[in-house]
Amino acid sequence: MALLILIRKYKKADNADRRLVVDFYLKNTKQVNNWDLMDISAGNILGDYLLDKDRTLLFHLAGSESPWERRIAIMATFAFIRNNEFKDAMRISELLLRDTHDLIHKAVGWMLREIGKRDLEAEEQFLKKHYRDMPRTMLRYAIERFDEKTRNAYLRK
């Protein structure tokens, strides 16, 4: 409930107060310790805030030892994807290709699928380059909306 309130506060805030919400969010990432908490908050707070700012922080989070911070990094890119900006989502996806955590595999696959909903060619370029190295869960999430023939082609390594 606290994150829903924080998202609402962020949406109503001016730029200065949005920065305060983002700082509070980042100081409390240890409390954002469940996939559903991240999925609802990362894009709506951190990703939205970074739409017109430097995104280096996301790459720092993507390299974190904490799987929660790594998931926040990729899920924050949902805000960019919604704005048809795919570069950072793909770069972070590349960084997380060999991640060992299943929750990261699912999140990366999901964000790649979201890219494909907006630009199938961009998703397929990424997949053609990386599908052999992707964990199966990540790949399955990414190709979920493909037709059966295309899905099967990607699944045959």
Secondary structure, 3 states (H helix, E strand, C coil): CHHHHHHHHHHHCCHHHHHHHHHHHHHCHHHCCCHHHHHHHHHHHHHHHHHHCCCHHHHHHHCCCCHHHHHHHHHHCHHHHHCCCCHHHHHHHHHCCCCCCHHHHHHHHHHHHHHHHHCHHHHHHHHHHHCCCCCHHHHHHHCCCCCHHHHHHHHCC
